[in-house]
């Protein structure tokens, strides 16, 4: 007999937690599968990430040394993307906004068009089980690369990607530099997101939202430091797509029990719970819900409310 999500959390029934439908709207395709899947594919174990890494730089140092050598090519990427879909479906994820970095086009002789063809095949292959909504990913570190910038504009013009996400640390490039691309994406009907406020500076969250006309913020947990910013986010219904274990392992928070998602929730800021990079952080969406419950951050009922709210944009098939 099936049990509901609240009961599943309160009895620590992970199988039942996984069975409940949920979303993952902060997920980077390149590191989106479990590390164990890659280990089976390459035929040997891979070094586990440190429990604490010094921010994004520490994460990328680990990823470049341990993970990228095995997957930084077309075959590796395509294996990871398909594995990620299987992992998500087994976890009860019914809708993913998965971010595909513009640099992935370099793996294909046919460039961005051929990359989109692969993603479209992935969408169709899993359509009956999950709604994959392709997201265009762009790093602030590539803002000064005219070829990649032009390619991102071309990708938007294709009308294929449903959303866009800007990432890398906020100080790498000011949001004003990205405004032309985001204006084009807005005109194309895409959802607009950016990473900001993962580690510090609540005011920069509002500035970035205003400059780029964002719909949602990836992370944004620094907003908890400012009642004014939280009130503004709540009034404008700007959703924060939070990844608790990522924040913990990258030293954005000291421990899960004091994660600021609680303060954000209490101040009316819309939040979702997501994986970020499953290959690195090792926690599925279901496990993130379970971790937050076991750490005493939320009640089972509150987590069910967050889960149900995240499903509001999922059209039943």
ABEGO torsion letter per residue (X at the ends): XBBBAAAAAAAGBAAAAAABBBBBABBBAAAABBAAAAAAAAGBBBBBBBABBBEAAAAAAAAAAAAAAAABBAAAAAAAAAAAAAAAAAAGBABBBBBBBAAAAAABAAEAAAAAAAAAAAAAAAAAABBBBBBBBBBAAAAABAAAAAAAAAAAAAGABABBBBBEBAAABBAAAAAAAAAAAAAAGBBBBBBBGAABGAAAAAAAAAAAGBABBBGGAAAAABAAAAAAAAAAGBBBBBBAAAAAAAGABABAAABAAAAAAAAGBBBBBBAGBAAAAGBBAAAAAAAAAAAGABBAAAAAAAAAAAAAABBBX
